[in-house]
Amino acid sequence: MGRLDLTSPSPSSFPPWTPIEGFRFELLHHSRKPGSRARVGRIHTPHGVIDTPGFVPVGTNAALKGVSNAQAAQCGVQLMFCNTYHLLVHPGPEIVQSAGGLHGFMDRPGPLITDSGGFQVFSLAHSTSEDGPELKRRSADRGRNEGTLLSVSERGVRFRSYLDGSSLTLTPESSVLAQKALGADIIVPLDELPPLNVTPERLAASVALSHRWMARSLRTHLDDRRAYASRHAQAMYGIIHGGVDLSLRRHSASYLGALPFDGYAVGGSLGKDREQCIELLSHVLPMLPPDKPNHVLGIADPRSIPRIVVHGADTFDSCYPTRVARHGTLLTRNGPLHIGQGKYKRQFVPIDEQLDAEIDAEINGGGGGGGGGPLEGVTRAYLHHLRVMKEPLYDMLASMHNLRYMTRLMAELRGRILRDEV
């Protein structure tokens, strides 16, 4: 067997980028506020439009926990994220494909994005001494899932199913083909996720490996697109890597930006805390091709988003709003509300009176969206009761509230950008 070629393929070996039928990015407005790169746009997909900047909730197992697709739509959700790793483990891409892809399987008419499966493979790996504090932690379940990553090689990754312990292999090619079977509107290539505190040499080697994997993923995607254009009208985003090393980030953006991806995501470790993350993104986002959509992977909390939007970010995914809702935290215009506290037992008022008033004013003014539905008439006292008594209804109502809060936050930001206030 000959020596492996560990160089990244030349961009000239790929065909030039061409638009996909049914997918395009429409830039509507660049903020004219001095020092701002904020922008408002629309991502057109075969399953609908995504207004940007936009929040993307995560439905790990092809479901938002406790919230139906219809309820998510009521809350203003447009794009939803699903995890390939979990869908590989169960029910399997072939089952989803036989149901008509994720849209048919979930009975979801709106746009979807899937990841490669790589993030979960590496996040469930056995922790090492190199792991340190970071904003996007490898896993909250390390102790329960340690040892699921079995090996990493040029070919791909081998891991153990958390469901039944069986050995599974994920390669750049198999990840793309799995995502083709799942049928999301936007897919991403396989990449490696090293922890924050690795040596510069290890980080550089990881970026190079990710570039080689992404080039293989892109070739598989383009080959499939040529063979099955009508069946797989999907966009693929390249993922910019490099940890907190700006020179590596610049190299990654330059290399991947020259490849015919349809958009770009910022992945890998984004730092040890919010401040380092935002500082890093302030440098990385301007490196991306301005005529294509971009996505920030795994960061979407209410405190971070307004500060990242300024640097030109388009979409953000996170399970944060729905996760904290299930754990008793409701997002409001006046800050987080911890509904399990006894002081809410007699508060017979809406969860967020200011948010409700804004929605009512918009509906009465003809703007529509977000009012009524299951949240109408729900009070803090009632949600406190449901939370204390561990009623399943609590999870649904709390999650819906936080989803509605996030989509309203994004709509407000879009309006402020259009007025050149951000």
C-alpha positions in Angstrom: 0.0 0.0 0.0 1.4 3.4 -1.0 2.0 6.3 1.4 -1.1 8.4 2.2 -1.3 11.8 0.6 -1.7 14.2 3.5 -1.9 17.4 1.5 -5.2 19.2 1.1 -6.5 19.0 -2.5 -6.0 22.1 -4.6 -9.1 24.3 -5.0 -8.4 24.2 -8.8 -9.2 20.5 -8.8 -12.9 21.3 -8.0 -15.4 22.7 -10.5 -16.3 26.4 -10.0 -19.2 27.1 -7.7 -22.6 27.1 -9.4 -26.0 28.0 -7.7 -28.3 25.2 -6.7 -31.9 25.3 -8.0 -34.1 26.3 -5.1 -31.3 27.6 -2.8 -29.9 31.1 -2.8 -28.8 33.8 -0.4 -30.5 37.2 -0.8 -28.7 40.1 1.0 -31.3 42.8 1.8 -29.4 45.3 3.9 -25.9 46.1 5.3 -26.0 48.2 8.4 -24.7 51.7 7.9 -23.8 52.2 11.5 -20.1 53.0 11.8 -18.0 49.9 12.8 -20.9 47.4 12.2 -20.9 44.5 9.8 -24.4 43.5 10.7 -26.6 42.5 7.8 -30.2 41.3 7.1 -30.9 38.7 4.5 -33.0 35.7 3.4 -31.8 32.2 2.7 -34.2 30.6 0.1 -34.5 26.8 0.3 -36.7 24.2 -1.3 -38.7 24.1 1.9 -39.1 27.8 2.6 -37.4 31.0 3.5 -35.0 31.6 6.5 -34.8 35.3 7.6 -31.4 36.2 8.8 -30.0 36.9 11.4 -32.0 33.9 12.6 -32.0 31.5 15.6 -32.0 27.7 14.8 -33.3 25.4 17.5 -31.8 21.9 17.8 -34.0 18.9 17.5 -31.4 16.2 18.3 -33.5 13.1 17.5 -35.5 14.8 14.7 -37.7 16.4 17.4 -37.7 19.5 19.6 -38.2 18.1 23.1 -41.8 18.6 24.1 -42.7 20.8 21.1 -44.4 19.7 17.9 -43.5 21.1 14.5 -46.8 23.0 14.4 -46.1 24.5 17.8 -42.6 25.5 16.8 -44.0 27.2 13.7 -46.4 29.1 16.0 -43.3 30.3 17.9 -41.7 31.6 14.7 -39.2 28.8 14.1 -38.1 28.7 10.5 -34.9 26.5 10.3 -34.4 23.5 12.6 -31.2 21.5 13.3 -31.1 17.7 13.5 -28.2 15.5 14.5 -26.9 12.9 12.1 -25.0 11.0 14.8 -28.2 10.2 16.8 -30.2 9.4 13.6 -27.4 7.0 12.5 -27.7 5.2 15.8 -31.6 5.1 15.6 -33.6 4.7 13.5 -30.9 4.7 10.7 -30.8 6.8 7.5 -32.4 4.1 5.4 -35.5 4.2 7.6 -35.8 7.9 7.4 -35.2 7.9 3.6 -38.0 5.3 3.1 -40.3 7.7 4.9 -39.5 10.5 2.4 -36.5 11.9 4.2 -36.6 13.9 7.4 -39.3 16.2 6.1 -41.6 13.2 5.5 -40.5 11.3 8.6 -41.1 14.3 10.9 -44.0 15.7 8.9 -42.2 19.0 8.8 -42.7 21.3 5.8 -40.0 23.9 6.8 -36.3 24.0 6.2 -33.8 21.6 8.0 -30.1 21.5 8.5 -28.1 18.4 9.6 -24.6 18.1 10.9 -22.1 15.5 9.9 -22.2 13.5 13.1 -18.6 14.4 13.9 -19.4 16.8 16.7 -21.2 14.1 18.8 -18.6 11.5 18.1 -15.9 13.7 19.4 -18.0 15.3 22.2 -18.8 11.9 23.6 -15.1 10.8 23.6 -13.3 9.8 26.7 -12.0 13.0 28.4 -8.3 13.6 28.5 -5.9 15.8 30.5 -5.9 18.2 27.5 -9.5 19.0 28.1 -10.0 22.4 29.8 -12.9 24.8 30.3 -14.4 26.0 27.1 -17.6 27.6 25.9 -18.7 24.7 23.7 -17.9 21.8 26.1 -17.3 18.4 24.7 -20.1 16.8 26.6 -22.2 17.2 29.8 -22.4 13.4 29.9 -18.7 12.4 29.8 -18.9 10.0 32.7 -21.9 8.2 31.3 -20.6 8.0 27.7 -16.8 7.8 28.1 -15.0 5.7 25.6 -17.5 5.9 22.8 -14.8 7.2 20.4 -12.7 4.2 19.4 -10.3 5.5 16.8 -9.5 8.4 14.5 -7.7 7.8 11.2 -7.3 9.3 7.8 -10.2 7.2 6.7 -12.6 8.5 9.4 -13.7 7.8 12.9 -14.8 4.6 14.6 -17.1 4.8 17.6 -19.3 2.7 19.8 -23.1 3.2 19.7 -24.4 4.6 23.0 -27.6 2.7 22.3 -26.4 -0.9 22.0 -22.6 -0.8 22.1 -22.1 -1.8 18.5 -19.1 -0.5 16.5 -19.9 2.1 13.9 -17.7 3.9 11.3 -18.2 7.4 10.0 -16.2 8.6 7.0 -16.4 11.8 5.0 -18.2 9.9 2.3 -20.6 7.9 4.5 -21.5 11.0 6.5 -22.5 12.8 3.3 -24.5 9.8 2.0 -26.3 9.5 5.3 -27.2 13.2 5.1 -28.4 12.7 1.5 -30.7 10.0 2.8 -31.9 12.2 5.6 -32.6 14.9 3.0 -32.1 18.2 4.9 -31.9 21.4 2.9 -28.4 22.2 4.3 -25.7 19.7 5.1 -22.2 19.9 6.5 -19.0 17.9 5.9 -17.2 15.7 8.4 -14.6 17.5 10.6 -12.5 16.8 13.6 -13.2 18.5 16.9 -10.1 18.7 19.2 -10.5 20.1 22.7 -9.4 23.7 23.5 -6.1 23.1 25.2 -4.1 21.2 22.6 -0.6 22.0 21.4 -0.2 24.2 18.3 1.2 21.2 16.4 -1.8 19.1 17.3 -4.3 21.9 16.4 -2.6 22.5 13.0 -2.7 18.7 12.2 -6.4 18.7 13.1 -7.2 21.6 10.8 -5.3 19.8 8.0 -7.2 16.6 8.6 -10.5 18.4 8.7 -9.6 20.1 5.4 -8.9 16.7 3.8 -12.1 15.3 5.2 -14.1 18.3 4.0 -12.6 18.1 0.5 -13.6 14.4 0.3 -17.1 15.3 1.7 -17.5 18.0 -0.9 -16.5 15.7 -3.8 -19.0 13.1 -2.7 -21.7 15.8 -2.4 -20.9 17.2 -5.9 -20.8 13.8 -7.5 -24.2 12.9 -5.9 -25.6 16.3 -7.0 -24.6 15.7 -10.6 -26.1 12.1 -10.5 -29.3 12.9 -8.6 -29.9 16.7 -9.1 -33.7 16.4 -8.7 -33.5 14.1 -5.7 -30.9 15.9 -3.7 -31.2 19.7 -4.1 -29.1 20.3 -1.0 -26.6 23.0 0.0 -23.3 22.2 1.8 -21.6 24.5 4.2 -17.8 24.3 4.8 -16.7 24.6 8.4 -13.9 27.0 9.3 -11.5 25.6 11.9 -8.4 26.7 13.8 -9.5 27.0 17.5 -8.4 30.3 18.9 -5.4 30.5 16.6 -6.2 33.4 14.2 -3.5 32.4 11.7 -5.0 28.9 11.4 -8.5 30.4 11.2 -7.3 32.7 8.4 -5.7 29.7 6.6 -8.9 27.7 7.0 -11.1 30.5 5.7 -8.8 31.1 2.7 -8.6 27.4 1.7 -12.3 26.5 2.2 -13.4 29.9 0.8 -11.8 28.9 -2.5 -13.8 25.6 -2.6 -17.3 25.5 -4.1 -19.3 25.4 -0.9 -22.7 27.1 -0.8 -22.2 28.7 2.6 -19.8 28.6 5.6 -20.0 27.7 9.3 -17.6 28.6 12.1 -16.9 25.5 14.1 -14.3 23.9 16.5 -13.5 25.4 19.8 -14.5 29.1 20.1 -12.7 29.8 23.3 -13.0 29.2 27.0 -15.7 31.8 27.7 -18.1 34.3 26.1 -15.7 37.1 25.8 -13.0 35.0 24.1 -15.7 33.6 21.8 -17.0 37.0 20.7 -13.5 38.4 20.3 -12.6 35.4 18.1 -15.7 35.7 15.9 -15.1 39.4 15.5 -12.0 38.4 13.5 -13.2 35.2 11.8 -16.6 36.3 10.4 -15.0 39.1 8.3 -12.8 36.4 6.7 -15.8 34.5 5.2 -17.0 35.1 1.6 -19.5 38.0 1.9 -21.8 36.8 -0.8 -22.7 33.5 0.9 -24.6 32.7 4.1 -22.7 31.9 7.3 -23.6 30.0 10.4 -22.2 30.0 14.0 -22.2 26.4 15.3 -23.5 25.8 18.8 -23.6 29.3 20.1 -27.0 31.0 20.5 -27.8 32.4 23.9 -29.5 35.8 24.3 -26.5 37.5 25.7 -24.1 36.4 23.0 -26.3 36.8 19.8 -26.7 40.6 19.8 -22.9 41.0 20.2 -22.1 38.5 17.4 -24.7 39.8 14.9 -22.7 43.0 14.8 -19.8 41.1 13.1 -22.0 39.8 10.3 -23.3 36.4 11.5 -26.4 35.1 9.7 -27.7 32.0 11.7 -27.0 30.4 15.1 -28.0 27.0 16.4 -28.2 25.9 20.0 -30.2 23.7 22.3 -29.7 26.3 25.1 -33.2 28.0 25.1 -35.2 24.7 25.2 -32.7 23.0 27.6 -32.8 25.8 30.2 -36.6 25.9 29.8 -36.9 22.3 30.9 -34.6 23.1 33.8 -36.8 25.9 35.1 -35.4 29.0 33.4 -37.6 31.2 31.3 -36.2 34.0 29.1 -37.8 37.4 29.5 -37.3 41.0 28.5 -36.2 41.7 32.1 -33.7 38.8 32.3 -33.9 35.1 33.2 -36.9 34.0 35.4 -36.4 30.9 37.6 -39.9 29.7 37.7 -39.4 27.1 40.4 -38.9 29.7 43.0 -41.7 30.1 45.6 -42.2 33.8 44.9 -44.0 32.9 41.6 -46.6 30.8 43.4 -49.1 33.7 43.5 -48.0 35.7 40.4 -51.1 35.4 38.2 -49.6 37.5 35.4 -48.2 36.5 32.0 -44.7 35.0 31.9 -43.4 38.2 30.1 -45.9 41.0 30.0 -43.6 43.2 27.8 -43.1 40.5 25.2 -46.9 39.8 25.1 -47.6 43.5 24.7 -45.2 43.7 21.8 -46.8 40.7 20.1 -50.3 42.0 20.6 -49.3 45.4 19.2 -47.8 43.7 16.1 -50.9 41.6 15.6 -53.3 44.5 16.0 -51.1 46.5 13.6 -51.4 43.8 11.0 -47.9 42.3 11.4 -49.2 39.0 12.7 -47.1 36.1 14.2 -46.5 34.8 17.7 -49.8 35.5 19.5 -52.4 33.3 20.9 -51.9 29.5 20.8 -51.1 27.3 23.8 -49.3 30.2 25.6 -52.3 32.5 25.7 -53.5 32.9 29.3 -50.6 31.0 30.8 -49.5 32.6 34.0 -46.3 32.5 36.1 -48.2 30.9 38.9 -49.5 28.1 36.7 -46.1 27.3 35.2 -44.6 27.4 38.8 -47.2 24.8 39.8 -46.5 22.6 36.7 -42.8 22.8 37.3 -43.0 21.9 41.0 -45.3 19.0 40.3 -43.2 17.8 37.4 -46.1 17.9 35.0 -45.0 17.1 31.3 -47.1 20.0 30.2 -44.5 22.3 31.8 -41.8 21.3 29.4 -44.0 22.1 26.4 -45.2 25.5 27.6 -41.8 26.6 28.9 -40.0 25.5 25.8 -42.5 27.2 23.6 -42.1 30.4 25.5 -38.3 30.4 25.2 -38.5 29.6 21.5 -40.9 32.5 21.0 -38.6 34.7 23.0 -35.6 33.8 20.8 -37.5 34.3 17.5 -38.8 37.6 18.7 -35.2 38.6 19.7 -34.0 37.9 16.2 -36.9 39.8 14.6 -36.1 42.7 16.8 -32.4 42.6 15.8 -33.4 42.4 12.1 -35.5 45.5 12.5 -32.7 47.4 14.3 -30.2 46.5 11.6 -32.6 47.7 8.9 -32.8 51.0 10.9 -28.9 51.1 11.1 -29.1 51.0 14.9 -26.9 47.8 15.2 
